[in-house]
């Protein structure tokens, strides 16, 4: 029986069409894009064509996109450079953010004296917009950093509404969009957003490549220095084949966006239905059960059993890959900061199931069958 991969929020398998696009670059286009000879010029042309393609999906200018190693680097650059270059002295975020944002904001508070405010969230993880406005009214040079959709509990923020609030109070707005890039459409011309981040491996692209979107309204200095790459914004020889893979993965994602959304939502809804039928006492963390939540993620709180500590292990030996929370926190024995932040019961096993392009209804049925057996042992 084939293994079942239901941990797509951690990373996704690379689409074979993306691999096909990358192979010629790996094997033939080895020139350094900073070199002036023909091999370097070809490599440079490949990068800029990819940048132009990426920008076309967001109604934005190619000059507003900077390729990075992924979302964590981009998040760090935005927060750190906003403090250093834009004079930001107040960061508003939430306790549910990815650690790339939360830990960076805490460090800037401790080392740079930046004021750090955490906006209130309800037990489903939704941001209290009234409280956000109260924090914005405190003034100062402010950066609001709120993720578009939570990587553990699937709760989304109203991106446009938050952007309008930030615009009203002249605050900079950054959204970690790592979980939603390739899964939703964005019109950066229409959104009041200054910064957004992307990691290709979340939508069937390669690891080690992402981008930072920075509106032309703002200008930061580089966080990584030592070269003039990325128009003097990010030193280091560019990951050419990764950039090609990112652009191809985005192209596929947006070509198939409506079908993808519909198919994955059906898979998620089917799993909710089956779990309710088979496991009495089951509940869902955050906004996972809502059709307005991130459709690729489902966070489930299971009833207590004698096998709580071995739950993920039993799924794994059955060939089913899932996560107990964010994969970035695996190995931690303190539990998920997101689940604690919404007062989810920490004495019960919570599992994150996350779905991708290559999952099927049959995968869900097999997974629920295994879970049911675990609870009837």
Legacy VTK file of the C-alpha trace (Angstrom):
# vtk DataFile Version 3.0
C-alpha trace
ASCII
DATASET POLYDATA
POINTS 377 float
0.000 0.000 0.000
1.388 3.401 -1.016
2.523 5.917 1.575
0.177 8.825 2.150
1.660 12.302 2.518
-0.594 14.718 4.403
1.998 17.242 5.601
1.937 19.690 2.704
1.988 22.735 5.000
5.504 21.667 6.003
6.634 21.130 2.420
5.211 19.821 -0.828
6.569 17.282 -3.319
8.057 19.027 -6.339
5.790 18.892 -9.377
7.457 16.899 -12.211
6.751 19.817 -14.557
8.832 22.038 -12.280
11.675 19.508 -12.345
11.507 19.465 -16.157
11.860 23.254 -16.238
14.844 23.202 -13.868
16.888 20.416 -15.449
18.111 22.369 -18.523
19.245 25.209 -16.269
21.077 22.795 -13.976
22.812 21.039 -16.861
23.399 23.828 -19.381
23.043 27.330 -17.946
25.857 27.285 -15.416
27.106 30.845 -15.988
27.399 33.325 -13.136
24.713 35.968 -13.711
27.165 38.679 -12.623
29.650 37.790 -15.381
29.651 39.930 -18.513
30.473 37.132 -20.970
27.770 35.305 -22.924
27.302 32.512 -20.369
26.712 35.107 -17.652
24.379 37.144 -19.838
22.269 34.069 -20.594
22.003 33.314 -16.878
21.053 36.924 -16.141
18.386 36.819 -18.845
16.880 33.658 -17.331
16.599 35.319 -13.925
14.997 38.488 -15.244
12.517 36.592 -17.407
11.544 34.595 -14.313
11.190 37.781 -12.259
8.941 39.294 -14.925
6.819 36.132 -14.962
6.475 36.157 -11.162
5.436 39.816 -11.129
2.774 39.191 -13.772
0.802 37.000 -11.356
0.444 39.810 -8.805
-0.283 42.902 -10.928
3.034 44.337 -9.769
6.320 45.539 -11.207
9.269 43.135 -11.563
11.370 45.715 -9.695
9.293 45.018 -6.562
10.420 41.358 -6.280
13.672 40.179 -4.729
14.630 36.508 -4.687
15.676 35.089 -1.308
16.431 31.679 0.189
12.825 31.428 1.356
10.230 32.895 3.675
12.307 32.982 6.863
15.032 35.118 5.314
12.459 37.447 3.758
10.553 37.853 7.049
13.792 38.585 8.897
14.891 41.122 6.320
11.606 42.999 6.471
11.454 43.308 10.257
15.126 44.012 10.819
15.515 46.478 7.955
12.285 48.313 8.756
13.772 49.076 12.170
17.195 49.974 10.801
16.209 51.853 7.640
12.657 53.136 8.127
12.934 54.089 11.783
10.216 51.682 12.916
9.977 51.835 16.708
6.723 49.910 17.207
5.959 46.428 15.868
2.422 45.078 16.087
2.062 41.342 15.547
0.273 38.405 17.204
1.239 35.534 19.477
0.268 33.095 16.702
2.835 34.175 14.105
5.496 31.943 12.617
8.669 32.088 14.683
10.479 33.758 11.774
8.399 36.823 12.665
7.712 36.329 16.369
11.277 35.527 17.468
12.685 38.301 15.285
10.252 40.840 16.754
11.139 39.713 20.284
14.841 40.090 19.538
14.309 43.595 18.153
12.407 44.455 21.329
15.161 43.120 23.582
18.193 44.345 21.618
16.959 47.503 19.891
14.353 48.786 22.336
11.529 48.482 19.832
8.064 48.501 21.357
6.328 45.177 20.703
2.538 44.888 20.891
0.544 41.692 20.463
-2.925 42.138 19.027
-5.704 40.161 20.686
-6.976 37.009 19.005
-10.079 34.960 19.748
-10.108 31.219 20.466
-10.328 30.547 16.727
-7.230 32.632 16.100
-9.033 35.551 14.443
-7.442 38.975 14.884
-9.416 41.535 16.892
-9.512 44.423 14.404
-10.852 46.857 17.012
-7.843 46.144 19.227
-5.536 46.427 16.227
-6.877 49.930 15.580
-6.398 50.849 19.235
-2.751 49.784 18.976
-2.309 51.715 15.741
-3.712 54.834 17.413
-0.759 54.813 19.827
1.308 56.371 17.061
5.021 56.136 16.396
6.609 54.665 13.310
4.728 51.367 13.200
5.070 48.066 11.353
2.140 45.655 11.437
3.196 42.077 10.711
0.335 39.567 10.502
0.340 36.341 8.522
-2.308 35.916 5.846
-3.195 32.395 7.017
-1.925 30.502 10.020
0.203 27.489 9.147
-1.189 25.394 12.018
-4.869 26.282 12.505
-5.793 27.627 9.034
-7.232 30.933 10.304
-6.991 33.801 7.805
-6.911 37.551 8.314
-8.954 39.939 6.137
-5.896 41.119 4.219
-7.469 44.103 2.503
-9.206 45.325 5.659
-6.017 45.141 7.712
-4.155 46.957 4.944
-6.736 49.740 4.951
-6.387 50.135 8.719
-2.609 50.392 8.369
-2.996 52.955 5.600
-5.376 55.014 7.773
-2.707 55.327 10.473
0.319 55.560 8.126
1.711 52.238 9.328
3.808 49.840 7.265
2.081 46.513 6.622
3.861 43.177 6.187
2.057 39.888 5.728
3.765 36.504 5.867
2.007 34.939 2.879
4.128 31.788 2.760
1.159 29.450 3.307
-1.132 31.213 0.839
1.151 31.968 -2.118
0.206 29.633 -4.939
-3.146 28.896 -3.281
-4.885 32.279 -3.565
-4.721 35.131 -6.052
-3.206 38.467 -5.006
-3.460 41.880 -6.607
-0.748 43.929 -4.938
-1.909 47.037 -6.763
-5.259 46.740 -4.999
-3.968 45.766 -1.544
-2.547 48.312 0.905
0.449 46.096 1.593
4.105 47.053 1.676
5.738 43.648 2.111
4.861 40.001 1.401
6.889 36.802 1.492
6.993 33.538 -0.425
8.643 30.092 -0.258
8.418 27.969 -3.407
8.396 24.641 -1.581
4.917 25.362 -0.193
3.335 25.088 -3.673
5.216 22.201 -5.285
8.366 24.155 -6.102
11.956 23.588 -4.929
13.297 24.275 -1.437
15.794 27.035 -0.784
14.148 29.698 -2.923
11.507 32.327 -2.257
10.911 35.992 -2.721
10.307 39.223 -0.885
7.740 41.566 -2.380
8.501 45.174 -1.475
6.223 47.934 -2.689
7.920 50.675 -4.690
6.606 53.090 -2.034
9.317 51.949 0.393
13.034 51.294 0.200
15.174 49.100 2.432
18.899 48.503 2.513
20.205 44.930 2.170
20.396 42.662 5.190
22.944 40.393 3.490
25.907 42.377 2.123
28.983 41.537 0.066
27.728 41.777 -3.499
25.508 43.759 -5.830
23.098 40.968 -6.703
19.324 41.516 -6.733
19.846 45.178 -7.615
22.054 45.671 -4.558
19.380 44.239 -2.254
20.615 40.712 -1.529
24.268 39.750 -1.885
25.238 36.273 -3.074
25.226 34.454 -6.391
21.644 33.816 -7.418
20.045 30.382 -7.227
19.206 30.331 -10.946
17.598 26.916 -11.196
15.653 27.557 -7.994
14.350 30.838 -9.421
13.257 29.050 -12.604
11.554 26.392 -10.465
9.745 29.009 -8.386
8.461 30.800 -11.495
7.305 27.533 -13.065
5.604 26.380 -9.867
3.734 29.698 -9.652
2.733 29.453 -13.296
1.250 26.006 -12.744
-0.408 27.082 -9.493
-2.182 30.050 -11.035
-3.113 28.218 -14.232
-4.868 25.593 -12.098
-5.900 27.757 -9.137
-9.696 27.420 -9.308
-9.630 23.653 -9.856
-7.002 23.232 -7.158
-9.058 25.184 -4.626
-12.206 23.229 -5.407
-10.527 19.806 -5.330
-8.580 20.391 -2.111
-11.607 21.891 -0.360
-13.555 18.743 -1.249
-10.794 16.578 0.211
-10.680 18.646 3.415
-14.480 18.652 3.793
-14.553 14.903 3.242
-11.985 14.400 5.995
-13.972 16.548 8.424
-17.094 14.507 7.672
-15.354 11.130 8.006
-13.583 12.058 11.244
-16.846 13.205 12.822
-18.452 9.915 11.825
-15.657 7.696 13.123
-14.193 9.451 16.177
-16.660 10.601 18.882
-15.519 13.666 20.809
-13.331 15.061 18.059
-12.938 18.849 17.764
-11.124 21.173 15.373
-8.533 23.762 16.338
-8.830 27.377 15.301
-10.832 28.113 12.198
-9.948 24.815 10.522
-13.531 23.659 10.064
-14.714 26.844 8.348
-14.939 26.973 4.557
-13.408 30.462 4.836
-10.236 29.068 6.388
-7.027 28.084 4.594
-8.347 25.172 2.563
-5.076 23.236 2.582
-4.878 22.882 6.393
-6.980 21.001 8.949
-6.009 20.969 12.635
-7.724 18.268 14.652
-7.890 17.771 18.423
-8.460 14.114 19.237
-9.926 12.626 22.421
-7.535 11.256 25.003
-6.522 7.626 24.703
-3.840 5.293 26.035
-1.872 5.944 22.839
-1.693 9.755 22.982
2.096 9.999 23.005
2.402 7.375 20.254
-0.353 8.685 17.995
1.897 10.183 15.303
4.198 7.171 15.529
1.331 4.785 14.805
0.319 6.836 11.777
3.912 6.902 10.586
4.383 3.138 10.770
1.217 2.840 8.673
2.882 5.009 6.041
0.918 8.191 6.795
2.894 11.420 7.169
1.270 14.181 9.232
2.430 16.798 11.728
1.702 17.450 15.378
1.944 21.178 14.687
4.311 23.326 12.684
7.156 21.274 11.221
9.496 24.127 12.173
8.804 23.264 15.832
9.301 19.509 15.534
11.482 18.134 18.286
10.235 20.731 20.748
8.765 19.326 23.937
6.880 22.491 24.923
4.031 22.063 22.465
2.699 24.423 19.865
2.761 28.124 20.746
-0.167 28.572 18.351
-2.372 26.025 20.134
-1.430 27.520 23.502
-2.235 30.953 22.137
-5.851 29.980 21.365
-6.267 27.970 24.583
-6.579 24.661 22.795
-6.427 21.750 25.277
-2.734 20.888 25.533
-3.450 17.576 27.292
-5.033 16.117 24.142
-3.268 15.075 20.933
-3.614 17.598 18.108
-2.682 16.676 14.569
-2.309 18.906 11.532
-3.381 17.348 8.251
-2.437 19.423 5.217
-3.328 18.704 1.626
-1.699 19.214 -1.744
-2.043 18.667 -5.451
-1.304 14.954 -5.306
-3.734 13.974 -2.545
-7.007 12.139 -3.146
-10.239 11.228 -1.379
-8.840 7.700 -1.119
-5.925 9.054 0.932
-8.405 10.513 3.411
-10.442 7.323 3.631
-7.340 5.244 4.295
-6.091 7.711 6.921
-9.410 7.790 8.785
-9.520 3.987 8.675
-6.104 3.824 10.362
-7.083 6.437 12.960
-10.277 4.545 13.746
-8.254 1.370 14.330
-5.911 3.243 16.674
-8.860 4.374 18.793
-10.496 0.966 18.941
-7.387 -0.924 20.061
LINES 1 378
377 0 1 2 3 4 5 6 7 8 9 10 11 12 13 14 15 16 17 18 19 20 21 22 23 24 25 26 27 28 29 30 31 32 33 34 35 36 37 38 39 40 41 42 43 44 45 46 47 48 49 50 51 52 53 54 55 56 57 58 59 60 61 62 63 64 65 66 67 68 69 70 71 72 73 74 75 76 77 78 79 80 81 82 83 84 85 86 87 88 89 90 91 92 93 94 95 96 97 98 99 100 101 102 103 104 105 106 107 108 109 110 111 112 113 114 115 116 117 118 119 120 121 122 123 124 125 126 127 128 129 130 131 132 133 134 135 136 137 138 139 140 141 142 143 144 145 146 147 148 149 150 151 152 153 154 155 156 157 158 159 160 161 162 163 164 165 166 167 168 169 170 171 172 173 174 175 176 177 178 179 180 181 182 183 184 185 186 187 188 189 190 191 192 193 194 195 196 197 198 199 200 201 202 203 204 205 206 207 208 209 210 211 212 213 214 215 216 217 218 219 220 221 222 223 224 225 226 227 228 229 230 231 232 233 234 235 236 237 238 239 240 241 242 243 244 245 246 247 248 249 250 251 252 253 254 255 256 257 258 259 260 261 262 263 264 265 266 267 268 269 270 271 272 273 274 275 276 277 278 279 280 281 282 283 284 285 286 287 288 289 290 291 292 293 294 295 296 297 298 299 300 301 302 303 304 305 306 307 308 309 310 311 312 313 314 315 316 317 318 319 320 321 322 323 324 325 326 327 328 329 330 331 332 333 334 335 336 337 338 339 340 341 342 343 344 345 346 347 348 349 350 351 352 353 354 355 356 357 358 359 360 361 362 363 364 365 366 367 368 369 370 371 372 373 374 375 376
